Amino acid sequence: MLEIKNISKNLGDFNLKNLNLSVKKGDYFVLLGISGAGKTILLEIIAGLISPDSGEIFLNKKNITKQKIQKRQIGLVFQDYAIFPHLNVKNNIAYPLKNKNLSAFEKNKQILKLAEEMNITHLLNRKPATLSGGELQRVALARTLALKPEILLLDEPLASLDIQLKDELRHLLRNINKKGQTIIHVTHDYQEVISLANKIAIINNGSIEQTGTPNEIFQHPKSQFIANFTGIKNFFKAELKNKQAIINNSIAFTLLTDKTQGKGNVLINSQDIIISENKVESSACNNFKGIITDIIPAPLGIEIFTDIGIKMVALITTQSLKKLNLYKGKNIWISFKASGVIFLEN
């Protein structure tokens, strides 16, 4: 559906470098990266607001690289909504329809349908100045969807909303996508990805570092940057020797693999690590004595930072923290199963 081929853009102190992406019809595709990574610039190039220095963009196999924004069948919802302040909600939604050669009846029918889908029918006669951020976002979505775009581009659509409104808008965006609308969504929040995306591209410093499904990205990150950015704390360069992953030429992790040697990276999810006061006899092949270096609350529990010769992080419950009487400086054991060690070959 959408093919981005070798897109580059020189912006002086920042460059997009040979970006390639493929978005299929019906995808919920998220461009994920830190602030300043180049996500919004790429979105504006797709929309036609910025021209690339080189490369091509194809929509349904048609080259649209030099096509004007009005001809692209691509709708963009800006982060600041860009609602016309002098028009009420109804007229904001109607604005894209004014040159569509529709009867008043048909135009009104489309406006009411979109308002109902966005749950803003009761706001049609209100002015933008009287609306909340969540309501403004719904108006912006309705106005853009009135264009019936092939692709809906969203620039940080949840960034300025509180938690409850974010949940409501996520539900709305999922429903829009389920009805067949292809969406490309820019964000720096990987938790948005988990709840929305079926495909992700990680952008860092103007380059795409990895593209894949959420499972591929979060379970098999290709770089330390991606691992850290997506919240994976235990990610190490390693060398495989005799079915063990050797880290820093000193620590050996036992793992399940049919490979006998090679270089790559090792990943262990924090929730797969067990902490105990003494060495526990269990099926876990990996057991290491260490010391707690820090204890930090996390969204899903408590992160225990340990030093076993390398830095490792375990995620435990508040109840476990109290039960084990864990504190900074305490000597502990950590253990994890061979099946919990993921080796990613270079």
C-alpha positions as YAML, in Angstrom:
chain: A
units: angstrom
residues:
- id: 1
  name: MET
  ca: [0.00, 0.00, 0.00]
- id: 2
  name: LEU
  ca: [2.59, 2.60, 1.16]
- id: 3
  name: GLU
  ca: [6.22, 2.15, 0.18]
- id: 4
  name: ILE
  ca: [8.91, 4.53, 1.42]
- id: 5
  name: LYS
  ca: [12.17, 3.97, -0.45]
- id: 6
  name: ASN
  ca: [15.52, 5.51, 0.52]
- id: 7
  name: ILE
  ca: [14.04, 8.74, 1.83]
- id: 8
  name: SER
  ca: [16.66, 11.27, 3.00]
- id: 9
  name: LYS
  ca: [16.38, 14.86, 4.18]
- id: 10
  name: ASN
  ca: [19.13, 17.25, 5.25]
- id: 11
  name: LEU
  ca: [17.92, 19.76, 7.83]
- id: 12
  name: GLY
  ca: [21.27, 21.28, 8.74]
- id: 13
  name: ASP
  ca: [22.01, 19.92, 12.21]
- id: 14
  name: PHE
  ca: [19.79, 16.86, 11.65]
- id: 15
  name: ASN
  ca: [19.35, 14.36, 8.83]
- id: 16
  name: LEU
  ca: [16.97, 11.60, 7.86]
- id: 17
  name: LYS
  ca: [19.11, 8.87, 6.33]
- id: 18
  name: ASN
  ca: [17.88, 6.43, 3.67]
- id: 19
  name: LEU
  ca: [14.63, 5.46, 5.36]
- id: 20
  name: ASN
  ca: [12.72, 2.46, 4.04]
- id: 21
  name: LEU
  ca: [9.26, 1.38, 5.21]
- id: 22
  name: SER
  ca: [6.41, -0.77, 3.94]
- id: 23
  name: VAL
  ca: [2.90, -0.25, 5.33]
- id: 24
  name: LYS
  ca: [0.12, -2.66, 4.33]
- id: 25
  name: LYS
  ca: [-3.56, -1.81, 4.02]
- id: 26
  name: GLY
  ca: [-5.24, -2.12, 7.43]
- id: 27
  name: ASP
  ca: [-1.99, -1.83, 9.41]
- id: 28
  name: TYR
  ca: [-1.78, 0.08, 12.66]
- id: 29
  name: PHE
  ca: [1.83, 1.12, 12.13]
- id: 30
  name: VAL
  ca: [3.66, 2.98, 14.91]
- id: 31
  name: LEU
  ca: [6.81, 5.07, 14.44]
- id: 32
  name: LEU
  ca: [8.46, 4.84, 17.84]
- id: 33
  name: GLY
  ca: [11.41, 6.92, 19.01]
- id: 34
  name: ILE
  ca: [12.67, 9.49, 21.49]
- id: 35
  name: SER
  ca: [11.98, 13.20, 21.00]
- id: 36
  name: GLY
  ca: [14.06, 14.57, 18.13]
- id: 37
  name: ALA
  ca: [14.54, 11.18, 16.47]
- id: 38
  name: GLY
  ca: [12.92, 12.30, 13.21]
- id: 39
  name: LYS
  ca: [9.45, 10.76, 13.57]
- id: 40
  name: THR
  ca: [7.40, 13.89, 12.89]
- id: 41
  name: ILE
  ca: [9.63, 14.94, 9.97]
- id: 42
  name: LEU
  ca: [9.03, 11.57, 8.33]
- id: 43
  name: LEU
  ca: [5.28, 11.94, 8.94]
- id: 44
  name: GLU
  ca: [5.30, 15.37, 7.29]
- id: 45
  name: ILE
  ca: [7.23, 14.00, 4.31]
- id: 46
  name: ILE
  ca: [4.61, 11.25, 3.89]
- id: 47
  name: ALA
  ca: [1.84, 13.87, 4.13]
- id: 48
  name: GLY
  ca: [3.53, 16.15, 1.58]
- id: 49
  name: LEU
  ca: [4.30, 19.07, 3.90]
- id: 50
  name: ILE
  ca: [8.05, 18.59, 3.43]
- id: 51
  name: SER
  ca: [9.82, 17.43, 0.26]
- id: 52
  name: PRO
  ca: [12.60, 14.85, 0.66]
- id: 53
  name: ASP
  ca: [16.06, 15.51, -0.80]
- id: 54
  name: SER
  ca: [16.12, 12.02, -2.26]
- id: 55
  name: GLY
  ca: [14.09, 8.83, -2.31]
- id: 56
  name: GLU
  ca: [10.54, 8.01, -3.37]
- id: 57
  name: ILE
  ca: [7.10, 7.45, -1.83]
- id: 58
  name: PHE
  ca: [4.55, 5.13, -3.43]
- id: 59
  name: LEU
  ca: [0.88, 4.87, -2.45]
- id: 60
  name: ASN
  ca: [-0.92, 1.91, -4.01]
- id: 61
  name: LYS
  ca: [2.04, 1.60, -6.41]
- id: 62
  name: LYS
  ca: [1.65, 5.22, -7.59]
- id: 63
  name: ASN
  ca: [4.62, 7.55, -7.11]
- id: 64
  name: ILE
  ca: [3.40, 10.46, -4.96]
- id: 65
  name: THR
  ca: [6.82, 11.87, -4.02]
- id: 66
  name: LYS
  ca: [6.14, 15.20, -5.77]
- id: 67
  name: GLN
  ca: [2.38, 15.18, -5.49]
- id: 68
  name: LYS
  ca: [0.70, 18.05, -3.63]
- id: 69
  name: ILE
  ca: [-0.75, 17.33, -0.19]
- id: 70
  name: GLN
  ca: [-4.33, 17.90, -1.44]
- id: 71
  name: LYS
  ca: [-3.94, 15.07, -3.99]
- id: 72
  name: ARG
  ca: [-2.39, 12.41, -1.75]
- id: 73
  name: GLN
  ca: [-5.46, 10.88, -0.07]
- id: 74
  name: ILE
  ca: [-3.54, 11.10, 3.19]
- id: 75
  name: GLY
  ca: [-4.97, 12.73, 6.31]
- id: 76
  name: LEU
  ca: [-2.80, 14.23, 9.07]
- id: 77
  name: VAL
  ca: [-3.92, 14.97, 12.64]
- id: 78
  name: PHE
  ca: [-1.44, 17.37, 14.25]
- id: 79
  name: GLN
  ca: [-0.32, 17.14, 17.86]
- id: 80
  name: ASP
  ca: [-1.90, 20.54, 18.62]
- id: 81
  name: TYR
  ca: [-5.15, 19.54, 16.78]
- id: 82
  name: ALA
  ca: [-5.14, 22.65, 14.48]
- id: 83
  name: ILE
  ca: [-8.90, 23.17, 14.89]
- id: 84
  name: PHE
  ca: [-10.33, 26.36, 13.35]
- id: 85
  name: PRO
  ca: [-11.21, 28.49, 16.42]
- id: 86
  name: HIS
  ca: [-13.83, 30.65, 14.65]
- id: 87
  name: LEU
  ca: [-15.89, 27.63, 13.50]
- id: 88
  name: ASN
  ca: [-18.09, 25.44, 15.65]
- id: 89
  name: VAL
  ca: [-17.55, 21.68, 15.78]
- id: 90
  name: LYS
  ca: [-20.03, 20.94, 12.98]
- id: 91
  name: ASN
  ca: [-18.39, 23.40, 10.60]
- id: 92
  name: ASN
  ca: [-14.91, 22.16, 11.48]
- id: 93
  name: ILE
  ca: [-15.94, 18.63, 10.47]
- id: 94
  name: ALA
  ca: [-17.66, 19.99, 7.37]
- id: 95
  name: TYR
  ca: [-14.66, 21.99, 6.18]
- id: 96
  name: PRO
  ca: [-13.03, 19.21, 4.09]
- id: 97
  name: LEU
  ca: [-16.39, 18.52, 2.41]
- id: 98
  name: LYS
  ca: [-16.98, 22.02, 1.02]
- id: 99
  name: ASN
  ca: [-15.41, 21.24, -2.37]
- id: 100
  name: LYS
  ca: [-16.77, 17.70, -2.66]
- id: 101
  name: ASN
  ca: [-19.85, 18.58, -4.73]
- id: 102
  name: LEU
  ca: [-22.19, 17.01, -2.18]
- id: 103
  name: SER
  ca: [-25.80, 17.94, -1.50]
- id: 104
  name: ALA
  ca: [-26.59, 19.59, 1.83]
- id: 105
  name: PHE
  ca: [-28.41, 16.39, 2.85]
- id: 106
  name: GLU
  ca: [-25.45, 14.13, 2.02]
- id: 107
  name: LYS
  ca: [-22.97, 16.49, 3.67]
- id: 108
  name: ASN
  ca: [-25.05, 16.63, 6.86]
- id: 109
  name: LYS
  ca: [-25.42, 12.85, 6.82]
- id: 110
  name: GLN
  ca: [-21.62, 12.39, 6.72]
- id: 111
  name: ILE
  ca: [-21.06, 14.95, 9.48]
- id: 112
  name: LEU
  ca: [-23.58, 13.26, 11.78]
- id: 113
  name: LYS
  ca: [-22.10, 9.82, 11.05]
- id: 114
  name: LEU
  ca: [-18.58, 10.96, 11.92]
- id: 115
  name: ALA
  ca: [-19.79, 12.84, 15.00]
- id: 116
  name: GLU
  ca: [-21.55, 9.71, 16.21]
- id: 117
  name: GLU
  ca: [-18.47, 7.54, 15.62]
- id: 118
  name: MET
  ca: [-16.33, 10.04, 17.58]
- id: 119
  name: ASN
  ca: [-19.01, 10.41, 20.28]
- id: 120
  name: ILE
  ca: [-19.19, 14.20, 19.81]
- id: 121
  name: THR
  ca: [-22.76, 14.60, 18.49]
- id: 122
  name: HIS
  ca: [-23.65, 16.63, 21.58]
- id: 123
  name: LEU
  ca: [-20.80, 19.06, 20.81]
- id: 124
  name: LEU
  ca: [-21.70, 20.00, 17.23]
- id: 125
  name: ASN
  ca: [-22.78, 23.57, 18.07]
- id: 126
  name: ARG
  ca: [-19.90, 24.25, 20.48]
- id: 127
  name: LYS
  ca: [-16.85, 26.41, 19.71]
- id: 128
  name: PRO
  ca: [-13.34, 24.90, 20.11]
- id: 129
  name: ALA
  ca: [-12.47, 27.26, 23.00]
- id: 130
  name: THR
  ca: [-15.09, 25.50, 25.16]
- id: 131
  name: LEU
  ca: [-13.75, 21.96, 24.54]
- id: 132
  name: SER
  ca: [-11.35, 19.76, 26.49]
- id: 133
  name: GLY
  ca: [-8.20, 18.27, 24.97]
- id: 134
  name: GLY
  ca: [-9.88, 14.91, 24.47]
- id: 135
  name: GLU
  ca: [-12.87, 16.53, 22.77]
- id: 136
  name: LEU
  ca: [-10.62, 18.59, 20.49]
- id: 137
  name: GLN
  ca: [-8.75, 15.44, 19.49]
- id: 138
  name: ARG
  ca: [-12.02, 13.74, 18.54]
- id: 139
  name: VAL
  ca: [-13.04, 16.77, 16.46]
- id: 140
  name: ALA
  ca: [-9.66, 16.71, 14.70]
- id: 141
  name: LEU
  ca: [-10.08, 13.00, 13.96]
- id: 142
  name: ALA
  ca: [-13.62, 13.50, 12.62]
- id: 143
  name: ARG
  ca: [-12.51, 16.38, 10.38]
- id: 144
  name: THR
  ca: [-9.61, 14.37, 8.97]
- id: 145
  name: LEU
  ca: [-11.68, 11.21, 8.46]
- id: 146
  name: ALA
  ca: [-14.20, 13.31, 6.49]
- id: 147
  name: LEU
  ca: [-11.56, 13.28, 3.75]
- id: 148
  name: LYS
  ca: [-11.84, 9.48, 3.62]
- id: 149
  name: PRO
  ca: [-8.04, 9.17, 3.56]
- id: 150
  name: GLU
  ca: [-6.26, 6.03, 2.42]
- id: 151
  name: ILE
  ca: [-3.89, 6.56, 5.36]
- id: 152
  name: LEU
  ca: [-4.51, 8.42, 8.63]
- id: 153
  name: LEU
  ca: [-1.35, 10.01, 10.07]
- id: 154
  name: LEU
  ca: [-1.33, 10.75, 13.81]
- id: 155
  name: ASP
  ca: [1.36, 12.92, 15.42]
- id: 156
  name: GLU
  ca: [1.58, 12.11, 19.16]
- id: 157
  name: PRO
  ca: [-2.24, 11.96, 19.44]
- id: 158
  name: LEU
  ca: [-2.26, 10.97, 23.13]
- id: 159
  name: ALA
  ca: [0.61, 13.12, 24.39]
- id: 160
  name: SER
  ca: [-1.39, 15.88, 26.10]
- id: 161
  name: LEU
  ca: [-4.22, 13.76, 27.53]
- id: 162
  name: ASP
  ca: [-4.69, 12.42, 31.05]
- id: 163
  name: ILE
  ca: [-4.79, 8.68, 31.77]
- id: 164
  name: GLN
  ca: [-8.57, 8.24, 31.50]
- id: 165
  name: LEU
  ca: [-8.77, 10.19, 28.23]
- id: 166
  name: LYS
  ca: [-5.83, 8.22, 26.84]
- id: 167
  name: ASP
  ca: [-7.68, 4.97, 27.51]
- id: 168
  name: GLU
  ca: [-10.83, 6.30, 25.82]
- id: 169
  name: LEU
  ca: [-8.94, 7.54, 22.77]
- id: 170
  name: ARG
  ca: [-6.95, 4.30, 22.45]
- id: 171
  name: HIS
  ca: [-10.26, 2.43, 22.35]
- id: 172
  name: LEU
  ca: [-11.53, 4.84, 19.69]
- id: 173
  name: LEU
  ca: [-8.38, 4.49, 17.56]
- id: 174
  name: ARG
  ca: [-8.54, 0.68, 17.77]
- id: 175
  name: ASN
  ca: [-12.14, 0.78, 16.53]
- id: 176
  name: ILE
  ca: [-11.22, 3.12, 13.64]
- id: 177
  name: ASN
  ca: [-8.45, 0.71, 12.62]
- id: 178
  name: LYS
  ca: [-10.70, -2.36, 12.97]
- id: 179
  name: LYS
  ca: [-13.08, -0.80, 10.45]
- id: 180
  name: GLY
  ca: [-10.26, -0.94, 7.90]
- id: 181
  name: GLN
  ca: [-8.56, 2.44, 8.30]
- id: 182
  name: THR
  ca: [-4.79, 2.24, 7.80]
- id: 183
  name: ILE
  ca: [-3.04, 4.29, 10.51]
- id: 184
  name: ILE
  ca: [0.52, 5.53, 10.96]
- id: 185
  name: HIS
  ca: [0.97, 6.80, 14.53]
- id: 186
  name: VAL
  ca: [4.02, 8.69, 15.86]
- id: 187
  name: THR
  ca: [4.88, 8.37, 19.56]
- id: 188
  name: HIS
  ca: [7.72, 8.18, 22.07]
- id: 189
  name: ASP
  ca: [5.64, 6.03, 24.47]
- id: 190
  name: TYR
  ca: [6.22, 2.30, 23.94]
- id: 191
  name: GLN
  ca: [3.17, 1.47, 26.08]
- id: 192
  name: GLU
  ca: [0.99, 3.01, 23.36]
- id: 193
  name: VAL
  ca: [2.60, 0.55, 20.95]
- id: 194
  name: ILE
  ca: [1.65, -2.45, 23.06]
- id: 195
  name: SER
  ca: [-2.03, -1.46, 23.10]
- id: 196
  name: LEU
  ca: [-2.36, -0.35, 19.47]
- id: 197
  name: ALA
  ca: [0.26, -1.45, 16.95]
- id: 198
  name: ASN
  ca: [0.49, -4.52, 14.77]
- id: 199
  name: LYS
  ca: [3.71, -3.17, 13.21]
- id: 200
  name: ILE
  ca: [6.49, -0.94, 14.58]
- id: 201
  name: ALA
  ca: [9.49, 0.95, 13.26]
- id: 202
  name: ILE
  ca: [12.06, 2.15, 15.78]
- id: 203
  name: ILE
  ca: [13.62, 5.48, 14.75]
- id: 204
  name: ASN
  ca: [16.83, 6.74, 16.33]
- id: 205
  name: ASN
  ca: [18.81, 9.80, 15.23]
- id: 206
  name: GLY
  ca: [17.24, 9.92, 11.78]
- id: 207
  name: SER
  ca: [17.63, 6.21, 10.99]
- id: 208
  name: ILE
  ca: [15.31, 3.23, 11.29]
- id: 209
  name: GLU
  ca: [17.01, 0.72, 13.58]
- id: 210
  name: GLN
  ca: [14.43, -2.08, 13.48]
- id: 211
  name: THR
  ca: [11.04, -2.86, 11.97]
- id: 212
  name: GLY
  ca: [8.73, -5.68, 13.00]
- id: 213
  name: THR
  ca: [5.74, -6.80, 15.04]
- id: 214
  name: PRO
  ca: [5.52, -5.79, 18.72]
- id: 215
  name: ASN
  ca: [6.59, -9.30, 19.68]
- id: 216
  name: GLU
  ca: [9.62, -9.17, 17.39]
- id: 217
  name: ILE
  ca: [10.68, -5.77, 18.66]
- id: 218
  name: PHE
  ca: [10.14, -6.35, 22.39]
- id: 219
  name: GLN
  ca: [11.32, -9.97, 22.51]
- id: 220
  name: HIS
  ca: [14.17, -9.66, 20.01]
- id: 221
  name: PRO
  ca: [15.60, -6.11, 20.05]
- id: 222
  name: LYS
  ca: [18.51, -5.71, 17.65]
- id: 223
  name: SER
  ca: [20.45, -3.13, 19.65]
- id: 224
  name: GLN
  ca: [21.19, -1.90, 23.16]
- id: 225
  name: PHE
  ca: [19.34, 1.33, 22.35]
- id: 226
  name: ILE
  ca: [16.14, -0.54, 21.42]
- id: 227
  name: ALA
  ca: [16.38, -2.78, 24.47]
- id: 228
  name: ASN
  ca: [16.78, 0.17, 26.83]
- id: 229
  name: PHE
  ca: [14.15, 2.25, 25.07]
- id: 230
  name: THR
  ca: [11.53, -0.50, 25.24]
- id: 231
  name: GLY
  ca: [12.20, -1.09, 28.93]
- id: 232
  name: ILE
  ca: [14.35, -4.21, 28.66]
- id: 233
  name: LYS
  ca: [17.06, -3.91, 31.32]
- id: 234
  name: ASN
  ca: [18.95, -7.20, 31.00]
- id: 235
  name: PHE
  ca: [20.55, -7.02, 27.55]
- id: 236
  name: PHE
  ca: [24.20, -7.99, 27.09]
- id: 237
  name: LYS
  ca: [26.75, -8.63, 24.37]
- id: 238
  name: ALA
  ca: [27.68, -12.29, 24.54]
- id: 239
  name: GLU
  ca: [29.61, -15.07, 22.86]
- id: 240
  name: LEU
  ca: [28.16, -18.55, 22.57]
- id: 241
  name: LYS
  ca: [30.53, -21.34, 23.61]
- id: 242
  name: ASN
  ca: [29.47, -24.94, 24.24]
- id: 243
  name: LYS
  ca: [25.81, -23.89, 24.51]
- id: 244
  name: GLN
  ca: [26.58, -21.26, 27.13]
- id: 245
  name: ALA
  ca: [26.43, -17.50, 26.65]
- id: 246
  name: ILE
  ca: [29.64, -15.91, 27.95]
- id: 247
  name: ILE
  ca: [29.38, -12.26, 29.04]
- id: 248
  name: ASN
  ca: [32.44, -10.07, 29.70]
- id: 249
  name: ASN
  ca: [34.58, -13.24, 29.50]
- id: 250
  name: SER
  ca: [33.48, -14.04, 33.05]
- id: 251
  name: ILE
  ca: [29.75, -14.76, 33.53]
- id: 252
  name: ALA
  ca: [28.24, -17.83, 31.83]
- id: 253
  name: PHE
  ca: [24.49, -18.22, 31.28]
- id: 254
  name: THR
  ca: [23.06, -21.65, 30.45]
- id: 255
  name: LEU
  ca: [20.41, -21.49, 27.72]
- id: 256
  name: LEU
  ca: [18.37, -23.63, 25.37]
- id: 257
  name: THR
  ca: [19.83, -23.50, 21.87]
- id: 258
  name: ASP
  ca: [20.77, -25.74, 18.98]
- id: 259
  name: LYS
  ca: [23.76, -23.52, 18.20]
- id: 260
  name: THR
  ca: [27.19, -24.24, 19.64]
- id: 261
  name: GLN
  ca: [29.04, -21.00, 18.92]
- id: 262
  name: GLY
  ca: [28.61, -17.47, 17.65]
- id: 263
  name: LYS
  ca: [28.48, -13.85, 18.76]
- id: 264
  name: GLY
  ca: [25.34, -11.92, 19.57]
- id: 265
  name: ASN
  ca: [23.27, -10.54, 22.43]
- id: 266
  name: VAL
  ca: [21.56, -12.10, 25.42]
- id: 267
  name: LEU
  ca: [18.21, -10.95, 26.80]
- id: 268
  name: ILE
  ca: [16.59, -11.97, 30.10]
- id: 269
  name: ASN
  ca: [13.22, -10.47, 31.03]
- id: 270
  name: SER
  ca: [13.21, -8.89, 34.48]
- id: 271
  name: GLN
  ca: [10.08, -10.79, 35.52]
- id: 272
  name: ASP
  ca: [11.80, -14.14, 34.79]
- id: 273
  name: ILE
  ca: [14.45, -13.55, 37.48]
- id: 274
  name: ILE
  ca: [13.84, -14.98, 40.96]
- id: 275
  name: ILE
  ca: [15.45, -13.39, 44.01]
- id: 276
  name: SER
  ca: [16.09, -15.36, 47.21]
- id: 277
  name: GLU
  ca: [18.08, -14.93, 50.40]
- id: 278
  name: ASN
  ca: [19.80, -18.29, 49.92]
- id: 279
  name: LYS
  ca: [20.60, -20.50, 46.95]
- id: 280
  name: VAL
  ca: [17.43, -22.38, 46.02]
- id: 281
  name: GLU
  ca: [17.41, -25.95, 44.71]
- id: 282
  name: SER
  ca: [15.17, -25.82, 41.65]
- id: 283
  name: SER
  ca: [15.06, -26.50, 37.93]
- id: 284
  name: ALA
  ca: [16.66, -23.11, 37.27]
- id: 285
  name: CYS
  ca: [20.12, -23.73, 35.81]
- id: 286
  name: ASN
  ca: [21.38, -20.20, 36.31]
- id: 287
  name: ASN
  ca: [22.17, -19.28, 39.91]
- id: 288
  name: PHE
  ca: [24.37, -16.37, 40.96]
- id: 289
  name: LYS
  ca: [25.29, -14.73, 44.24]
- id: 290
  name: GLY
  ca: [25.14, -10.95, 44.27]
- id: 291
  name: ILE
  ca: [24.33, -7.77, 46.11]
- id: 292
  name: ILE
  ca: [21.40, -5.36, 45.83]
- id: 293
  name: THR
  ca: [22.57, -1.99, 44.50]
- id: 294
  name: ASP
  ca: [19.22, -0.21, 44.28]
- id: 295
  name: ILE
  ca: [15.46, -0.66, 44.73]
- id: 296
  name: ILE
  ca: [13.11, 1.41, 42.56]
- id: 297
  name: PRO
  ca: [9.29, 1.33, 42.23]
- id: 298
  name: ALA
  ca: [8.08, 0.49, 38.71]
- id: 299
  name: PRO
  ca: [4.64, 0.58, 37.03]
- id: 300
  name: LEU
  ca: [4.17, -3.20, 37.42]
- id: 301
  name: GLY
  ca: [6.01, -3.82, 40.71]
- id: 302
  name: ILE
  ca: [9.44, -3.19, 42.22]
- id: 303
  name: GLU
  ca: [12.71, -3.24, 40.27]
- id: 304
  name: ILE
  ca: [15.62, -4.77, 42.18]
- id: 305
  name: PHE
  ca: [19.01, -3.76, 40.77]
- id: 306
  name: THR
  ca: [21.72, -6.30, 41.52]
- id: 307
  name: ASP
  ca: [25.42, -6.82, 40.88]
- id: 308
  name: ILE
  ca: [26.49, -10.42, 40.20]
- id: 309
  name: GLY
  ca: [29.64, -9.38, 38.37]
- id: 310
  name: ILE
  ca: [27.38, -7.72, 35.82]
- id: 311
  name: LYS
  ca: [24.40, -5.46, 36.51]
- id: 312
  name: MET
  ca: [21.03, -7.26, 36.39]
- id: 313
  name: VAL
  ca: [17.51, -6.15, 37.19]
- id: 314
  name: ALA
  ca: [14.69, -8.28, 38.60]
- id: 315
  name: LEU
  ca: [11.02, -7.29, 38.77]
- id: 316
  name: ILE
  ca: [9.18, -8.46, 41.89]
- id: 317
  name: THR
  ca: [5.99, -7.65, 43.77]
- id: 318
  name: THR
  ca: [5.74, -5.33, 46.77]
- id: 319
  name: GLN
  ca: [4.74, -8.38, 48.84]
- id: 320
  name: SER
  ca: [7.97, -10.18, 47.88]
- id: 321
  name: LEU
  ca: [10.02, -7.10, 48.78]
- id: 322
  name: LYS
  ca: [8.54, -7.10, 52.29]
- id: 323
  name: LYS
  ca: [8.60, -10.89, 52.71]
- id: 324
  name: LEU
  ca: [12.31, -11.15, 51.83]
- id: 325
  name: ASN
  ca: [13.18, -7.95, 53.72]
- id: 326
  name: LEU
  ca: [15.19, -6.70, 50.77]
- id: 327
  name: TYR
  ca: [17.26, -3.55, 51.07]
- id: 328
  name: LYS
  ca: [20.16, -1.83, 49.34]
- id: 329
  name: GLY
  ca: [23.43, -3.57, 50.21]
- id: 330
  name: LYS
  ca: [21.87, -6.93, 51.10]
- id: 331
  name: ASN
  ca: [23.50, -10.10, 49.76]
- id: 332
  name: ILE
  ca: [21.10, -12.24, 47.74]
- id: 333
  name: TRP
  ca: [20.90, -14.99, 45.14]
- id: 334
  name: ILE
  ca: [19.29, -14.60, 41.74]
- id: 335
  name: SER
  ca: [18.15, -17.48, 39.57]
- id: 336
  name: PHE
  ca: [16.47, -17.96, 36.19]
- id: 337
  name: LYS
  ca: [15.76, -20.87, 33.88]
- id: 338
  name: ALA
  ca: [17.70, -21.71, 30.74]
- id: 339
  name: SER
  ca: [14.45, -21.17, 28.80]
- id: 340
  name: GLY
  ca: [14.41, -17.57, 30.05]
- id: 341
  name: VAL
  ca: [17.70, -16.73, 28.32]
- id: 342
  name: ILE
  ca: [17.17, -15.48, 24.77]
- id: 343
  name: PHE
  ca: [20.23, -15.44, 22.49]
- id: 344
  name: LEU
  ca: [20.06, -13.11, 19.48]
- id: 345
  name: GLU
  ca: [22.75, -13.96, 16.96]
- id: 346
  name: ASN
  ca: [24.49, -11.08, 15.20]
...
